[in-house]
Amino acid sequence: MKTMTAKEVETLLNEGQTLNMIDVREVDEVEAGKIPGVIHIPLGLVEFRMHELDKSKEYVMICRSGGRSGRAAQFLEGQGFNVINMTGGMLTWEGKVE
């Protein structure tokens, strides 16, 4: 599984790159703050909502600490998606939140 640190994700966003980011945290966690532009799909719904994703795109998976996003990334990778897990999750995020 490919990984990227929160700092690397922040740098790419600050450079103007468009990233397809999926936050797999629960609703209350996301309401407390999320990275601008992120798609919210709780971990328990990834399997049922993966039809909304495009296999030709790369997705950065995000959660609180990197564990749940790692599980989501492994699952989606097994389904043929190109995914990267953001290690450290939102606990290590220092960029903008909304």
C-alpha positions in Angstrom: 0.0 0.0 0.0 1.3 3.4 -0.9 1.5 6.0 1.9 2.0 9.7 2.2 2.4 11.9 5.3 0.0 14.6 6.2 2.8 17.1 5.5 3.3 15.7 2.0 -0.5 16.0 1.3 -0.5 19.6 2.7 2.5 20.5 0.5 0.8 19.2 -2.7 -2.4 21.1 -1.9 -0.4 24.3 -1.2 1.3 23.8 -4.6 -2.1 23.9 -6.2 -2.4 20.2 -7.0 -5.9 18.7 -7.0 -6.1 15.6 -4.8 -9.1 13.2 -4.5 -9.3 12.8 -0.8 -11.7 10.5 1.1 -12.2 10.9 4.8 -13.4 7.7 6.4 -14.0 9.1 9.9 -17.5 9.1 11.5 -19.9 12.1 11.0 -19.1 13.7 14.4 -15.4 13.5 13.8 -15.7 15.2 10.4 -18.0 17.9 11.8 -15.2 18.8 14.2 -13.0 19.7 11.2 -12.0 18.3 7.9 -9.5 19.1 5.1 -11.2 21.4 2.6 -12.4 19.5 -0.5 -12.4 16.1 1.1 -15.2 13.6 0.3 -16.7 12.0 3.4 -17.4 8.3 3.3 -17.5 6.7 6.7 -15.4 3.5 6.8 -18.6 1.3 7.3 -20.0 2.7 4.0 -16.9 2.4 1.8 -18.0 -1.0 0.4 -21.5 0.3 -0.4 -20.4 3.6 -1.9 -17.3 2.6 -3.9 -19.5 2.7 -7.1 -19.3 6.5 -6.7 -15.5 6.4 -7.2 -13.5 6.3 -10.4 -10.9 3.6 -10.9 -8.9 5.9 -13.2 -8.3 8.4 -10.4 -6.0 8.2 -7.4 -7.5 8.7 -3.9 -5.8 9.7 -0.7 -7.5 8.0 2.3 -7.7 9.9 5.5 -8.9 9.2 9.1 -8.0 10.2 12.6 -4.7 8.4 13.0 -4.2 6.4 9.8 -5.6 3.0 10.9 -9.1 3.1 9.5 -7.9 4.8 6.3 -5.3 2.0 6.0 -8.1 -0.6 6.1 -10.2 1.4 3.6 -7.1 1.7 1.3 -6.4 -2.0 1.5 -10.1 -2.8 0.7 -10.2 -0.4 -2.2 -6.9 -1.5 -3.5 -8.2 -5.1 -3.6 -11.1 -3.8 -5.7 -8.8 -2.3 -8.3 -8.6 1.3 -7.1 -5.4 3.4 -6.9 -5.2 4.6 -3.3 -2.7 6.2 -0.9 -3.0 6.1 2.9 -2.3 9.4 4.7 -0.2 8.1 7.6 -0.7 9.8 11.0 -4.2 11.0 9.9 -5.8 14.2 11.1 -3.8 13.9 14.4 -0.7 15.0 12.4 -2.6 17.5 10.0 -1.3 21.1 10.4 -3.0 22.5 7.3 -6.4 24.2 6.8 -9.6 22.7 8.1 -13.2 23.6 7.6 
